[in-house]
Amino acid sequence: MRSSDYFNRTVEVLRRLETYGYQVAYYILQDEDLAMDATKIVLLALAQEDTLYNLPVAVQRDLMKKKIIKQSILLKYEVLSA
């Protein structure tokens, strides 16, 4: 039962962060597909954070913002160097 509760809370947090992450990624990348890729990668990384759902919402958003900016820049660099 406890793992189900953990899973549900984590999914809830990730859903809340998804749109915000996509908006930031799209602003940086100006490409829908790359923004979706960056968002997926970061959401999967955040899902690995054990205490994500215990963090305050502002901290969750800051964590998402930092990770999505980094991932967006990495993807942009990959596209430009290909």
Secondary structure, 3 states (H helix, E strand, C coil): CHHHHHHHHHHHHHHHHHHHHHHHHHHHHCCHHHHHHHHHHHHHHHHCCCCHHHCCHHHHHHHHHHHHHHHHHHHHHHHHHC
